[in-house]
Amino acid sequence: MSINNRRHDRVKHRAKIRVLTHPEQVYTLEMRDFSDSGLYVSCDDTSIVEIGDRVEVQTLEIEDAPILPSNVIRMDKHGFAVEFDFD
């Protein structure tokens, strides 16, 4: 699926999120937008993940927000996109 042919509309929304990479590294980063199927994380140092990595994301805006298992599906010089893994 191309960037311009998305399954779900993106909503622009900046929020602090927690990203847990494996092995167990925790980062506080900023979400740039989200949809029903994933989100984009702004990140100056994209070397913390690679395409195909499994990560967990959690918004810091809501107390006890769910932790969402996700897969890194796209990277660029400004950050990376994850798709939620609901399986």
N, C-alpha and C positions, 0 to 999 in steps of 0.2 A: 504494500500500500504506500503510495507516495505521500509526501508532505502535503501536497495540495489536494489529495483525494482521501481525506481522513474519514474514518467511520463515525467519529463523534466531533461535534464542534468544540473548539478550544475556548476557554474562558480566561481572559487575562486577569491574573490575580497574584500579587506579590505577597509572599508569606514566608516566614522562617520555617524550615523543616529540618527534621533530624534524618540523616541518611546513615544507615548501618551497612558497611561493606563487609565482605568476608575475605580474610579473617577479621573478625570483630573490631573494626575501626569505626568510630562514631564521628560524624561531621555535622555541624550546624551550617546549613546553606540556605539559599533563597530560591523558592519556587517562583517561576515567572508566569506560568499558565498551567491549566489542567483541563482534563476532560473526563468522561466516564471511564476511559480505558487507560489513562496514564497522565504523566506530567513532565514538564521541562524544568530542569534544575540549572540555575545560573551558577557557574563555578569557574574560578580563575585557573585552578589546577586540575585539569581533566585527567591527569595521570592516576588519580585515585580509583578510576574504574576503566573497564574496557568493554567494548560491545560484547554482549552475551553474558556479562556478569550478573549474578543474582544479588540484589540489594533489598533492604527494607526501608520504607519511607514512612514518616509520621509527621503530620503538621504539629507545630508548637502553638498554634492559635487556640486549640481546644484542649482542655484538660482531659487526660485519658483518651485521646484520639486513637482510633485503631491504627495498628501497625500493618502496613500493606506490603506483602512480598511482591517484588517487581523484578523485571529484567531490563537491563540497559540495551536499548535498541538503536540509538543514534547518538553521535557525538559531533560537536563542532568546536570552534575555538572559544565559544562563550559558555559552554556547558554540555549537558547531556539530557537525553529524553529516556524515560522509563515507561514501560507498559506494565500495568498491574497484572499479576499472575493469580487469578482467582481459582485455579485448578487445585 
